Amino acid sequence: MLVAGRRRRTTSDRGGPISSETRINDRIRVPEVRLVGPNGEQVGIVRIEDALRLAQEADLDLVEVAPQARPPVCKLMDFGKFKYESAQKARESRRNQVLTVIKEQKLRPKIDSHDYETKKRNVVRFLEHGNKVKVTIMFRGREQSRPELGFRLLQRLADDVAELGFVESSPKQDGRNMIMVLAPHKNVKPKAKATTPTGDSTE
């Protein structure tokens, strides 16, 4: 039952959904704003008409930077240049992000010393380049009844490369295989990949 004198407020009563789009110039519809100059100086609270006039005289845009403030905070700036520089910074940030790649190295539980050293060098190179390494021990036939051989081999490898990486995922049995994941230490700066004269990576 509805109570007399009351009604449920609708979206239209609240002025509609708040837009996330930055308001500039005549899209800013408030009586007054707290104005910040182009160099960050505080101008103070001024009428919107005066703020728009100052923007026009300076050949700049009036940009609402803090719409939730009372009154809203606006700044005089070149909005087109601001958007361009922001996009450039975002692209540069994405370009500088280090993409984590997981390499895989497979070993046999009864690997000979020469083959082990070769595999270890591969793991070292992967870690130096900032990549994670999935190390897989492959068991065949009766070897499956000796999982401790694989565990000891993985532990030996982890100890040998401890200066470059750590065990992110401890050895665990996965069917006929035993798997361990190594990750590079955060303080190890990735090495640049060596390239051939043609520009191809040697990795």
LINNOR-V663710 format. One record per residue. N is the residue number from 0. SS is DSSP state (@ for helix, = for strand, . for the rest). D_LAST is the distance of its C-alpha to the last C-alpha in Angstrom with 1 decimal. Layout:
N_SS_D_LAST ; N_SS_D_LAST
//
This chain:
0_._74.6 ; 1_._74.0 ; 2_._75.5 ; 3_._77.7 ; 4_._76.4 ; 5_._72.7 ; 6_._70.0 ; 7_._66.4 ; 8_._64.3 ; 9_._62.0 ; 10_._58.9 ; 11_._61.2 ; 12_._63.3 ; 13_._60.3 ; 14_._59.4 ; 15_._56.6 ; 16_._52.9 ; 17_._51.4 ; 18_._49.0 ; 19_._45.6 ; 20_._45.7 ; 21_._46.5 ; 22_._50.0 ; 23_=_50.9 ; 24_@_54.2 ; 25_@_56.9 ; 26_@_54.9 ; 27_._55.7 ; 28_._59.0 ; 29_._60.4 ; 30_._63.5 ; 31_=_61.9 ; 32_=_58.5 ; 33_=_57.3 ; 34_=_56.1 ; 35_=_53.3 ; 36_._53.2 ; 37_._50.2 ; 38_._49.5 ; 39_._49.8 ; 40_._53.5 ; 41_=_55.7 ; 42_=_58.4 ; 43_=_60.0 ; 44_=_61.4 ; 45_=_62.5 ; 46_=_63.8 ; 47_@_61.3 ; 48_@_63.4 ; 49_@_63.1 ; 50_@_59.3 ; 51_@_58.9 ; 52_@_61.2 ; 53_@_59.3 ; 54_@_56.0 ; 55_@_57.6 ; 56_@_59.1 ; 57_._55.8 ; 58_._54.0 ; 59_._51.7 ; 60_=_51.1 ; 61_=_52.6 ; 62_=_49.8 ; 63_=_50.4 ; 64_=_47.9 ; 65_=_49.6 ; 66_._51.6 ; 67_._52.5 ; 68_._54.4 ; 69_._58.2 ; 70_._58.6 ; 71_._55.1 ; 72_=_53.2 ; 73_=_52.5 ; 74_=_50.8 ; 75_=_51.4 ; 76_=_48.2 ; 77_._46.6 ; 78_@_45.2 ; 79_@_43.2 ; 80_@_41.5 ; 81_@_40.9 ; 82_@_39.2 ; 83_@_37.0 ; 84_@_35.9 ; 85_@_35.3 ; 86_@_33.1 ; 87_@_31.1 ; 88_@_30.6 ; 89_@_29.5 ; 90_@_26.9 ; 91_@_25.7 ; 92_@_25.6 ; 93_@_23.5 ; 94_@_21.0 ; 95_@_20.8 ; 96_._20.3 ; 97_._17.2 ; 98_._16.0 ; 99_._15.4 ; 100_._12.8 ; 101_=_13.5 ; 102_=_10.9 ; 103_=_12.9 ; 104_=_13.4 ; 105_=_16.5 ; 106_=_19.0 ; 107_=_22.4 ; 108_._25.4 ; 109_._26.5 ; 110_._23.2 ; 111_._23.8 ; 112_@_23.0 ; 113_@_20.5 ; 114_@_18.5 ; 115_@_18.8 ; 116_@_17.4 ; 117_@_14.3 ; 118_@_13.8 ; 119_@_14.8 ; 120_@_12.3 ; 121_@_9.6 ; 122_@_11.8 ; 123_@_12.4 ; 124_@_8.9 ; 125_@_8.9 ; 126_@_12.4 ; 127_@_12.0 ; 128_._9.9 ; 129_._13.0 ; 130_._12.0 ; 131_=_14.5 ; 132_=_14.0 ; 133_=_16.4 ; 134_=_17.4 ; 135_=_19.5 ; 136_=_22.1 ; 137_=_23.4 ; 138_._27.1 ; 139_._29.0 ; 140_@_32.8 ; 141_@_34.7 ; 142_@_31.6 ; 143_@_32.2 ; 144_@_35.4 ; 145_._33.5 ; 146_@_31.3 ; 147_@_31.9 ; 148_@_29.6 ; 149_@_26.6 ; 150_@_27.8 ; 151_@_28.1 ; 152_@_24.6 ; 153_@_23.1 ; 154_@_25.4 ; 155_@_24.4 ; 156_@_20.7 ; 157_@_21.6 ; 158_@_23.9 ; 159_@_21.3 ; 160_._18.9 ; 161_._21.8 ; 162_._21.3 ; 163_._18.1 ; 164_=_18.9 ; 165_=_21.8 ; 166_=_22.8 ; 167_=_23.1 ; 168_=_24.3 ; 169_=_26.2 ; 170_=_26.0 ; 171_=_27.9 ; 172_=_28.9 ; 173_=_27.8 ; 174_._29.6 ; 175_._28.3 ; 176_=_25.3 ; 177_=_25.1 ; 178_=_22.6 ; 179_=_21.7 ; 180_=_19.6 ; 181_=_18.3 ; 182_=_18.0 ; 183_=_17.2 ; 184_._20.4 ; 185_._21.5 ; 186_._22.3 ; 187_._18.8 ; 188_._17.5 ; 189_._13.8 ; 190_._12.0 ; 191_._10.8 ; 192_._7.2 ; 193_._7.6 ; 194_=_8.4 ; 195_._10.2 ; 196_._14.0 ; 197_._13.8 ; 198_._11.9 ; 199_._8.7 ; 200_=_5.4 ; 201_._3.8 ; 202_._0.0
//
